[in-house]
Amino acid sequence: MDLFRFDPPAPSDDEVASIAAERYGLTGVMQRLRGERSHNTLLTTDDGSQYVLKIASSGELHATIDFHAKALKYLERVAPELPIARMHPSLDGELVPILDLDGRQHSMRLVTYLPGIPFDDYQPISLHGLRAIGELVGALSTALVGFDHPAAGEFMPWDIANGLILDAELWSGLGADARALLTTARPRLAAALETMQRLPRQIIHNDGHAGNLLRSDTDSDVVTGMIDFGDLVHTVTVADLGVSGANLVPHQADPIAALAALSVGFHAHRPLTDAEVAALPDLVLCRLALSTLLVEYQIAQAPHIADAVAAERPWLIFNLRRWLAIDPKQAANQIVEGL
């Protein structure tokens, strides 16, 4: 599937250092960061300032990277209190300079590095912590209401409403355990796709999982920031809550109470409609299904992240199996009770 861009460039450390110095006037200690579709480098300057230099795949449209950059600039203006990264222009004043690398053109950008550490996948999170995460996701969703960009409607693999959850080619690559679970889920997935056509839409962050949510230290489950705006897309608004729910909720001691706490926090900033609440448990399922399909694809087709992704697969299958055992109506009713 050539619509999937899991092919970041691979410049050497020396090349990255030259790019940072020549384009941004920055030098310092560099550390490579994981990237699905871009080459990411953490740069710490001599004065302690920290930035992330992101060099996109040559297959990424310049308009898409401009979309991500303009969203951050918009949020800086309308919601400066949000704990998110800030854009840092090049020496020429460009937000998204073009880089020639190995005969190909790559869009790049530099953002400030947020302090903190990510939440661990599958860690227990208190209901208070989950509500705070929901509040941040909801506040970000609300702040993005007035933002638009010509590239917002482009294909995004991680959009749960894009139809990939029923894609025959992706299903053909499933392992036996994943196929059995998703076959059980298929009627609910098909119904959820139809429901999403009727739900409110806007540009959303679309990536509020544990690895993109920050906390102050390992003893805390209080969220302090959100990173990675690379999956922005115009889609179903409440999908933002479904994304966080799929990653943070199924492995908690009481998954339904966990989803309710997350939803209450979201609702405090962006009120949920009755239809959105009713759909939410199966939107969580859609994200789990999409993650399962794309993880299998990445293991087979994206060698630069295959090992890391393969290590996550057992937990993903666990979450999918556990969520399928949850009664979606019971989950929706408990959310309503908490709102």
C-alpha positions as a Markdown table, in Angstrom:
| # | Residue | x | y | z |
|---|---|---|---|---|
| 1 | Met | 0.0 | 0.0 | 0.0 |
| 2 | Asp | 1.8 | 3.1 | -1.2 |
| 3 | Leu | -0.4 | 5.3 | 0.8 |
| 4 | Phe | 1.4 | 4.2 | 4.0 |
| 5 | Arg | 4.5 | 6.3 | 4.6 |
| 6 | Phe | 6.5 | 4.4 | 7.1 |
| 7 | Asp | 9.8 | 5.3 | 5.4 |
| 8 | Pro | 11.8 | 8.1 | 7.2 |
| 9 | Pro | 15.1 | 9.3 | 5.8 |
| 10 | Ala | 18.3 | 8.1 | 7.4 |
| 11 | Pro | 20.9 | 10.9 | 7.5 |
| 12 | Ser | 24.1 | 10.4 | 9.4 |
| 13 | Asp | 24.7 | 12.2 | 12.7 |
| 14 | Asp | 27.2 | 14.4 | 10.9 |
| 15 | Glu | 24.6 | 15.4 | 8.4 |
| 16 | Val | 22.0 | 16.2 | 11.1 |
| 17 | Ala | 24.6 | 18.3 | 12.9 |
| 18 | Ser | 25.3 | 20.3 | 9.7 |
| 19 | Ile | 21.6 | 20.8 | 9.0 |
| 20 | Ala | 21.0 | 22.1 | 12.6 |
| 21 | Ala | 23.9 | 24.5 | 12.4 |
| 22 | Glu | 23.3 | 25.7 | 8.9 |
| 23 | Arg | 19.5 | 26.0 | 8.9 |
| 24 | Tyr | 18.9 | 26.9 | 12.6 |
| 25 | Gly | 22.2 | 28.1 | 13.9 |
| 26 | Leu | 22.2 | 25.5 | 16.6 |
| 27 | Thr | 24.9 | 23.1 | 17.9 |
| 28 | Gly | 25.1 | 20.7 | 20.7 |
| 29 | Val | 24.6 | 17.1 | 21.8 |
| 30 | Met | 22.3 | 15.0 | 19.6 |
| 31 | Gln | 20.2 | 12.0 | 20.4 |
| 32 | Arg | 18.2 | 10.0 | 17.9 |
| 33 | Leu | 14.6 | 9.5 | 18.8 |
| 34 | Arg | 12.2 | 6.9 | 17.4 |
| 35 | Gly | 10.1 | 8.0 | 14.4 |
| 36 | Glu | 7.5 | 6.2 | 12.4 |
| 37 | Arg | 7.4 | 8.5 | 9.4 |
| 38 | Ser | 10.2 | 11.1 | 10.1 |
| 39 | His | 13.8 | 11.1 | 11.3 |
| 40 | Asn | 13.7 | 12.7 | 14.8 |
| 41 | Thr | 16.7 | 14.1 | 16.7 |
| 42 | Leu | 16.8 | 15.6 | 20.1 |
| 43 | Leu | 19.3 | 18.5 | 20.2 |
| 44 | Thr | 20.6 | 19.9 | 23.5 |
| 45 | Thr | 22.5 | 23.1 | 23.1 |
| 46 | Asp | 25.4 | 24.3 | 25.3 |
| 47 | Asp | 23.0 | 26.6 | 27.3 |
| 48 | Gly | 20.6 | 23.6 | 28.0 |
| 49 | Ser | 17.9 | 24.5 | 25.5 |
| 50 | Gln | 16.4 | 21.5 | 23.9 |
| 51 | Tyr | 14.8 | 21.0 | 20.5 |
| 52 | Val | 13.6 | 18.2 | 18.3 |
| 53 | Leu | 14.6 | 18.3 | 14.6 |
| 54 | Lys | 12.1 | 16.4 | 12.5 |
| 55 | Ile | 13.0 | 15.5 | 8.9 |
| 56 | Ala | 10.0 | 14.0 | 7.0 |
| 57 | Ser | 10.0 | 11.2 | 4.5 |
| 58 | Ser | 10.3 | 12.4 | 0.9 |
| 59 | Gly | 7.0 | 10.7 | 0.4 |
| 60 | Glu | 5.3 | 13.2 | 2.8 |
| 61 | Leu | 3.7 | 16.1 | 1.0 |
| 62 | His | 5.1 | 19.5 | 2.0 |
| 63 | Ala | 1.5 | 20.6 | 2.6 |
| 64 | Thr | 1.1 | 17.9 | 5.2 |
| 65 | Ile | 4.1 | 19.1 | 7.2 |
| 66 | Asp | 3.0 | 22.7 | 6.8 |
| 67 | Phe | -0.4 | 21.6 | 8.2 |
| 68 | His | 1.3 | 20.2 | 11.3 |
| 69 | Ala | 3.4 | 23.4 | 11.7 |
| 70 | Lys | 0.6 | 25.8 | 11.2 |
| 71 | Ala | -1.5 | 23.9 | 13.8 |
| 72 | Leu | 1.2 | 24.5 | 16.4 |
| 73 | Lys | 1.4 | 28.2 | 15.6 |
| 74 | Tyr | -2.4 | 28.5 | 15.7 |
| 75 | Leu | -2.5 | 26.8 | 19.2 |
| 76 | Glu | 0.3 | 29.0 | 20.4 |
| 77 | Arg | -1.9 | 32.0 | 19.6 |
| 78 | Val | -5.4 | 30.8 | 20.7 |
| 79 | Ala | -4.4 | 28.6 | 23.7 |
| 80 | Pro | -0.9 | 29.5 | 24.9 |
| 81 | Glu | -1.7 | 27.8 | 28.2 |
| 82 | Leu | -1.7 | 24.3 | 26.6 |
| 83 | Pro | 1.5 | 22.3 | 27.5 |
| 84 | Ile | 2.6 | 21.5 | 24.0 |
| 85 | Ala | 5.7 | 22.1 | 21.8 |
| 86 | Arg | 6.3 | 25.4 | 20.0 |
| 87 | Met | 7.6 | 25.9 | 16.5 |
| 88 | His | 11.1 | 27.3 | 16.0 |
| 89 | Pro | 11.6 | 28.9 | 12.6 |
| 90 | Ser | 14.8 | 28.5 | 10.6 |
| 91 | Leu | 17.4 | 31.3 | 10.3 |
| 92 | Asp | 15.5 | 32.3 | 7.1 |
| 93 | Gly | 12.3 | 32.6 | 9.0 |
| 94 | Glu | 10.7 | 29.5 | 7.5 |
| 95 | Leu | 8.5 | 27.2 | 9.5 |
| 96 | Val | 9.0 | 24.3 | 7.1 |
| 97 | Pro | 12.2 | 24.5 | 5.2 |
| 98 | Ile | 12.9 | 22.1 | 2.3 |
| 99 | Leu | 16.0 | 19.9 | 2.6 |
| 100 | Asp | 17.7 | 18.2 | -0.3 |
| 101 | Leu | 19.0 | 14.8 | 0.9 |
| 102 | Asp | 20.3 | 12.0 | -1.3 |
| 103 | Gly | 18.7 | 13.6 | -4.3 |
| 104 | Arg | 15.3 | 13.9 | -2.7 |
| 105 | Gln | 13.4 | 16.7 | -1.1 |
| 106 | His | 12.3 | 16.5 | 2.5 |
| 107 | Ser | 10.2 | 18.9 | 4.5 |
| 108 | Met | 11.6 | 19.5 | 8.0 |
| 109 | Arg | 10.7 | 21.5 | 11.1 |
| 110 | Leu | 12.2 | 22.3 | 14.5 |
| 111 | Val | 10.1 | 22.3 | 17.7 |
| 112 | Thr | 10.9 | 22.9 | 21.3 |
| 113 | Tyr | 11.4 | 19.8 | 23.5 |
| 114 | Leu | 8.9 | 19.4 | 26.4 |
| 115 | Pro | 10.3 | 18.4 | 29.7 |
| 116 | Gly | 9.0 | 15.3 | 31.4 |
| 117 | Ile | 8.8 | 11.6 | 30.7 |
| 118 | Pro | 6.1 | 9.6 | 28.8 |
| 119 | Phe | 3.6 | 7.4 | 30.6 |
| 120 | Asp | 4.6 | 3.8 | 30.4 |
| 121 | Asp | 2.4 | 1.6 | 28.2 |
| 122 | Tyr | 0.1 | -0.5 | 30.3 |
| 123 | Gln | 0.8 | 1.2 | 33.6 |
| 124 | Pro | -2.0 | 1.5 | 36.2 |
| 125 | Ile | -3.3 | 5.1 | 36.1 |
| 126 | Ser | -5.6 | 6.4 | 38.8 |
| 127 | Leu | -9.1 | 7.7 | 37.9 |
| 128 | His | -7.9 | 11.1 | 38.9 |
| 129 | Gly | -5.0 | 10.8 | 36.4 |
| 130 | Leu | -7.2 | 9.5 | 33.7 |
| 131 | Arg | -9.6 | 12.4 | 34.2 |
| 132 | Ala | -6.7 | 14.9 | 33.9 |
| 133 | Ile | -5.6 | 13.2 | 30.7 |
| 134 | Gly | -9.2 | 13.5 | 29.3 |
| 135 | Glu | -9.2 | 17.2 | 30.3 |
| 136 | Leu | -6.0 | 17.9 | 28.3 |
| 137 | Val | -7.3 | 16.0 | 25.3 |
| 138 | Gly | -10.6 | 17.8 | 25.5 |
| 139 | Ala | -9.0 | 21.2 | 25.9 |
| 140 | Leu | -6.8 | 20.6 | 22.9 |
| 141 | Ser | -9.8 | 19.4 | 20.8 |
| 142 | Thr | -11.7 | 22.6 | 21.8 |
| 143 | Ala | -8.7 | 24.8 | 20.9 |
| 144 | Leu | -8.5 | 23.3 | 17.4 |
| 145 | Val | -12.2 | 23.9 | 16.6 |
| 146 | Gly | -11.4 | 27.1 | 14.7 |
| 147 | Phe | -8.4 | 25.8 | 12.8 |
| 148 | Asp | -8.4 | 24.6 | 9.2 |
| 149 | His | -5.8 | 23.8 | 6.5 |
| 150 | Pro | -6.0 | 22.5 | 2.9 |
| 151 | Ala | -4.1 | 19.3 | 3.9 |
| 152 | Ala | -6.4 | 18.4 | 6.8 |
| 153 | Gly | -8.4 | 16.0 | 4.7 |
| 154 | Glu | -5.5 | 14.0 | 3.3 |
| 155 | Phe | -5.3 | 10.3 | 3.9 |
| 156 | Met | -4.0 | 9.5 | 7.4 |
| 157 | Pro | -3.4 | 5.8 | 8.2 |
| 158 | Trp | -4.2 | 6.2 | 11.9 |
| 159 | Asp | -7.7 | 7.8 | 11.3 |
| 160 | Ile | -10.2 | 5.3 | 12.6 |
| 161 | Ala | -12.8 | 6.6 | 10.2 |
| 162 | Asn | -10.8 | 6.0 | 7.0 |
| 163 | Gly | -12.2 | 2.5 | 6.4 |
| 164 | Leu | -8.9 | 0.6 | 6.9 |
| 165 | Ile | -10.4 | -1.4 | 9.7 |
| 166 | Leu | -12.2 | -3.5 | 7.1 |
| 167 | Asp | -9.4 | -3.5 | 4.4 |
| 168 | Ala | -9.0 | -6.9 | 2.9 |
| 169 | Glu | -5.3 | -6.5 | 2.1 |
| 170 | Leu | -4.5 | -5.6 | 5.8 |
| 171 | Trp | -6.7 | -8.4 | 7.0 |
| 172 | Ser | -4.7 | -10.9 | 4.8 |
| 173 | Gly | -1.5 | -10.1 | 6.8 |
| 174 | Leu | -3.0 | -10.9 | 10.2 |
| 175 | Gly | -1.7 | -13.6 | 12.5 |
| 176 | Ala | -4.2 | -16.3 | 13.5 |
| 177 | Asp | -4.8 | -14.9 | 17.0 |
| 178 | Ala | -5.4 | -11.4 | 15.7 |
| 179 | Arg | -7.6 | -12.7 | 12.9 |
| 180 | Ala | -9.8 | -14.6 | 15.3 |
| 181 | Leu | -10.4 | -11.6 | 17.5 |
| 182 | Leu | -11.0 | -9.2 | 14.7 |
| 183 | Thr | -13.4 | -11.6 | 13.0 |
| 184 | Thr | -15.5 | -11.6 | 16.2 |
| 185 | Ala | -15.3 | -7.8 | 16.2 |
| 186 | Arg | -16.1 | -7.3 | 12.5 |
| 187 | Pro | -19.9 | -6.6 | 12.8 |
| 188 | Arg | -19.3 | -4.0 | 15.5 |
| 189 | Leu | -16.5 | -2.4 | 13.4 |
| 190 | Ala | -18.8 | -2.2 | 10.3 |
| 191 | Ala | -21.6 | -0.6 | 12.4 |
| 192 | Ala | -19.2 | 1.9 | 14.0 |
| 193 | Leu | -18.0 | 3.0 | 10.5 |
| 194 | Glu | -21.5 | 3.8 | 9.6 |
| 195 | Thr | -22.1 | 5.6 | 12.9 |
| 196 | Met | -19.0 | 7.8 | 12.5 |
| 197 | Gln | -20.5 | 9.2 | 9.2 |
| 198 | Arg | -23.1 | 11.0 | 11.4 |
| 199 | Leu | -20.9 | 12.3 | 14.2 |
| 200 | Pro | -19.4 | 15.8 | 14.5 |
| 201 | Arg | -16.0 | 16.3 | 12.8 |
| 202 | Gln | -13.1 | 18.7 | 13.0 |
| 203 | Ile | -9.3 | 18.6 | 13.1 |
| 204 | Ile | -8.0 | 16.6 | 16.0 |
| 205 | His | -4.6 | 15.6 | 17.5 |
| 206 | Asn | -5.4 | 11.9 | 16.9 |
| 207 | Asp | -2.5 | 10.5 | 18.8 |
| 208 | Gly | -3.0 | 10.8 | 22.6 |
| 209 | His | -1.5 | 7.6 | 23.6 |
| 210 | Ala | 0.9 | 6.9 | 26.6 |
| 211 | Gly | 4.0 | 7.6 | 24.6 |
| 212 | Asn | 2.8 | 11.1 | 23.7 |
| 213 | Leu | 1.5 | 12.0 | 27.1 |
| 214 | Leu | 4.1 | 13.4 | 29.6 |
| 215 | Arg | 4.4 | 13.4 | 33.4 |
| 216 | Ser | 6.9 | 14.8 | 35.7 |
| 217 | Asp | 8.5 | 11.5 | 37.0 |
| 218 | Thr | 7.9 | 7.8 | 37.3 |
| 219 | Asp | 6.0 | 8.2 | 40.5 |
| 220 | Ser | 3.4 | 10.4 | 39.0 |
| 221 | Asp | 0.3 | 9.8 | 36.9 |
| 222 | Val | -0.6 | 13.5 | 36.5 |
| 223 | Val | -0.2 | 14.6 | 32.9 |
| 224 | Thr | 2.0 | 17.6 | 32.2 |
| 225 | Gly | 2.1 | 17.8 | 28.4 |
| 226 | Met | 1.3 | 16.3 | 25.1 |
| 227 | Ile | 3.7 | 15.8 | 22.1 |
| 228 | Asp | 3.7 | 14.6 | 18.5 |
| 229 | Phe | 1.3 | 16.4 | 16.2 |
| 230 | Gly | 2.2 | 14.2 | 13.2 |
| 231 | Asp | -1.1 | 12.4 | 13.0 |
| 232 | Leu | -3.4 | 15.5 | 12.8 |
| 233 | Val | -6.4 | 14.9 | 10.6 |
| 234 | His | -9.9 | 16.2 | 10.0 |
| 235 | Thr | -12.1 | 13.4 | 11.2 |
| 236 | Val | -14.6 | 12.4 | 13.9 |
| 237 | Thr | -14.1 | 14.7 | 16.9 |
| 238 | Val | -14.7 | 12.1 | 19.6 |
| 239 | Ala | -12.1 | 9.8 | 17.9 |
| 240 | Asp | -9.5 | 11.8 | 20.0 |
| 241 | Leu | -11.1 | 10.2 | 23.1 |
| 242 | Gly | -11.3 | 6.8 | 21.4 |
| 243 | Val | -7.6 | 6.9 | 20.6 |
| 244 | Ser | -6.6 | 7.7 | 24.2 |
| 245 | Gly | -9.2 | 5.2 | 25.5 |
| 246 | Ala | -7.8 | 2.3 | 23.4 |
| 247 | Asn | -4.3 | 2.8 | 24.7 |
| 248 | Leu | -4.9 | 3.7 | 28.3 |
| 249 | Val | -8.1 | 1.9 | 29.3 |
| 250 | Pro | -8.4 | -1.8 | 28.5 |
| 251 | His | -5.6 | -2.9 | 30.9 |
| 252 | Gln | -6.8 | -0.9 | 33.9 |
| 253 | Ala | -8.3 | -2.8 | 36.9 |
| 254 | Asp | -11.8 | -1.5 | 36.0 |
| 255 | Pro | -11.8 | -0.6 | 32.2 |
| 256 | Ile | -15.3 | 0.8 | 32.2 |
| 257 | Ala | -14.6 | 3.1 | 35.2 |
| 258 | Ala | -11.3 | 4.1 | 33.5 |
| 259 | Leu | -13.1 | 5.1 | 30.2 |
| 260 | Ala | -15.7 | 6.9 | 32.2 |
| 261 | Ala | -13.1 | 9.0 | 34.0 |
| 262 | Leu | -11.3 | 9.8 | 30.8 |
| 263 | Ser | -14.6 | 10.8 | 29.2 |
| 264 | Val | -15.6 | 13.0 | 32.2 |
| 265 | Gly | -12.4 | 14.9 | 31.8 |
| 266 | Phe | -12.8 | 15.4 | 28.1 |
| 267 | His | -16.5 | 16.4 | 28.6 |
| 268 | Ala | -15.4 | 19.2 | 30.9 |
| 269 | His | -13.8 | 21.0 | 28.0 |
| 270 | Arg | -15.6 | 19.6 | 25.0 |
| 271 | Pro | -19.1 | 18.4 | 25.9 |
| 272 | Leu | -20.0 | 15.0 | 24.5 |
| 273 | Thr | -23.3 | 14.5 | 22.7 |
| 274 | Asp | -25.5 | 11.5 | 23.5 |
| 275 | Ala | -24.6 | 9.9 | 20.1 |
| 276 | Glu | -20.9 | 10.3 | 20.8 |
| 277 | Val | -21.2 | 8.7 | 24.2 |
| 278 | Ala | -23.1 | 5.8 | 22.7 |
| 279 | Ala | -20.5 | 5.3 | 20.0 |
| 280 | Leu | -17.4 | 5.7 | 22.2 |
| 281 | Pro | -17.0 | 2.1 | 23.4 |
| 282 | Asp | -16.9 | 0.9 | 19.8 |
| 283 | Leu | -14.6 | 3.8 | 18.7 |
| 284 | Val | -12.2 | 2.4 | 21.3 |
| 285 | Leu | -12.6 | -1.0 | 19.6 |
| 286 | Cys | -12.0 | 0.6 | 16.2 |
| 287 | Arg | -8.7 | 2.1 | 17.3 |
| 288 | Leu | -7.7 | -1.3 | 18.8 |
| 289 | Ala | -8.5 | -3.0 | 15.5 |
| 290 | Leu | -6.7 | -0.4 | 13.4 |
| 291 | Ser | -3.7 | -0.6 | 15.7 |
| 292 | Thr | -3.7 | -4.4 | 15.3 |
| 293 | Leu | -3.8 | -4.2 | 11.6 |
| 294 | Leu | -1.1 | -1.6 | 11.2 |
| 295 | Val | 1.2 | -3.2 | 13.7 |
| 296 | Glu | 1.1 | -6.4 | 11.7 |
| 297 | Tyr | 1.8 | -4.3 | 8.6 |
| 298 | Gln | 4.7 | -2.5 | 10.2 |
| 299 | Ile | 6.3 | -5.7 | 11.4 |
| 300 | Ala | 6.3 | -6.9 | 7.9 |
| 301 | Gln | 7.0 | -3.7 | 6.0 |
| 302 | Ala | 8.8 | -1.2 | 8.2 |
| 303 | Pro | 12.1 | -2.7 | 9.3 |
| 304 | His | 13.3 | 0.5 | 11.1 |
| 305 | Ile | 10.6 | 0.0 | 13.7 |
| 306 | Ala | 9.7 | -3.7 | 13.3 |
| 307 | Asp | 11.4 | -4.9 | 16.5 |
| 308 | Ala | 10.0 | -2.2 | 18.7 |
| 309 | Val | 6.5 | -2.7 | 17.2 |
| 310 | Ala | 6.7 | -6.5 | 17.6 |
| 311 | Ala | 7.4 | -6.1 | 21.3 |
| 312 | Glu | 4.2 | -4.2 | 21.6 |
| 313 | Arg | 2.0 | -6.7 | 19.8 |
| 314 | Pro | 1.3 | -9.1 | 22.7 |
| 315 | Trp | -0.1 | -6.3 | 24.8 |
| 316 | Leu | -2.1 | -5.0 | 21.9 |
| 317 | Ile | -3.7 | -8.5 | 21.5 |
| 318 | Phe | -4.3 | -8.6 | 25.3 |
| 319 | Asn | -6.1 | -5.2 | 25.2 |
| 320 | Leu | -8.2 | -6.2 | 22.2 |
| 321 | Arg | -9.3 | -9.4 | 23.8 |
| 322 | Arg | -10.1 | -7.7 | 27.1 |
| 323 | Trp | -12.1 | -4.9 | 25.4 |
| 324 | Leu | -14.1 | -7.4 | 23.4 |
| 325 | Ala | -15.3 | -8.9 | 26.7 |
| 326 | Ile | -16.7 | -5.4 | 27.8 |
| 327 | Asp | -20.4 | -4.7 | 27.2 |
| 328 | Pro | -20.4 | -1.5 | 25.2 |
| 329 | Lys | -23.9 | -0.5 | 26.4 |
| 330 | Gln | -22.8 | -0.9 | 30.0 |
| 331 | Ala | -19.7 | 1.2 | 29.3 |
| 332 | Ala | -21.8 | 3.9 | 27.7 |
| 333 | Asn | -24.3 | 4.0 | 30.5 |
| 334 | Gln | -21.5 | 4.4 | 33.1 |
| 335 | Ile | -20.1 | 7.3 | 31.1 |
| 336 | Val | -23.5 | 9.0 | 31.1 |
| 337 | Glu | -23.8 | 8.5 | 34.9 |
| 338 | Gly | -20.5 | 10.3 | 35.4 |
| 339 | Leu | -21.2 | 13.3 | 33.1 |
